[in-house]
Amino acid sequence: MPQTPVVRVCHSCPKLSAEQKAACRDRQEALTTAINDAKTAYVEEAAHISETHHRSLKWTRSQLFLRSQMLRQQRSINSWNVFVRVKHMEANEGHERGDRIKLTKFIAENRDELVRQHSWLTLAEKQALNAEVVEARQRKSHAACANPKATQHDMNVTFTSMDREWMALCARTGAEGFYVAVRGSIEDLFEPKIFVMQKAEKFVQDVLKVEPRHLGLKLESFIVSSLEAITLENNINGKVNMNYTNYK
């Protein structure tokens, strides 16, 4: 059976004039300048806060990142959740702490009634409930304080995603490798994160003569203590003579 030739259609864009090219360059330069100015302002503001309130620069930057709305995605507002919250607060009105009804129990006991009442709400009433939540979020003030739990959660989520990406990359390309991430100072509170493939694990065990988890602990100890105890203990020099005999 003869093959039908495939006709490839090339879509060509019209060439830009000199004025249009100059306008594109101006827009790109303006965007680059604005981003660089924002970076400079961020660095200066972080340094000013650190100096004014007697906090370390690293701690101040972590607070700015943890509280940044650009990095943290808020859950979308759901009229059902807002409605249930209002009804739950009404049910607990007048109850002292310790005698209040748990939210899960309240929903389980009144689910049918809540669904029925929520279905009666008009679109305007649902929008009014959502608007109250938006106003409450804007009024809420977050206290700047060390939050090890938030940092730990951020680390776990990030490295879980990295592990999946590494596994997918190794499955697609057959690559081998490992990474070790540890805290950078005594102020940070999270355990070492280690990802190692099978052949890379054998390399660490046979060549470096250490288990991967022990390598992470040694790296953490070296970085946090800022001492050369590990270097002195293992007699590690700055230069290493390579032996290429095994590569012939």
Number of C-alpha atoms within 10 A of each C-alpha: 3 4 5 6 6 6 6 6 6 6 6 6 6 6 8 10 9 9 9 11 12 12 12 13 12 12 12 12 12 12 12 12 12 12 12 12 12 12 12 12 12 14 13 12 14 21 17 14 15 17 13 9 9 10 12 14 16 16 16 23 17 15 17 15 13 17 13 11 10 9 10 10 8 8 6 7 13 13 20 16 11 16 19 18 13 12 14 17 13 10 13 16 10 10 10 8 8 7 9 14 15 11 13 8 10 16 17 9 10 10 13 11 11 16 14 10 11 16 10 9 13 10 9 9 14 16 13 13 18 20 14 12 15 12 10 11 10 9 9 8 8 7 7 11 9 14 13 13 11 11 16 15 11 13 15 15 10 11 15 13 11 13 15 11 12 20 16 12 13 14 11 9 8 9 12 16 14 15 14 16 14 20 17 15 14 10 13 17 15 15 15 16 17 16 18 19 16 10 13 16 18 16 16 16 14 11 9 11 11 16 15 22 15 11 18 20 17 16 17 21 19 16 16 16 12 10 11 12 13 13 12 10 8 8 9 11 9 6 6 7 6 6 7 7 6 5 5 4
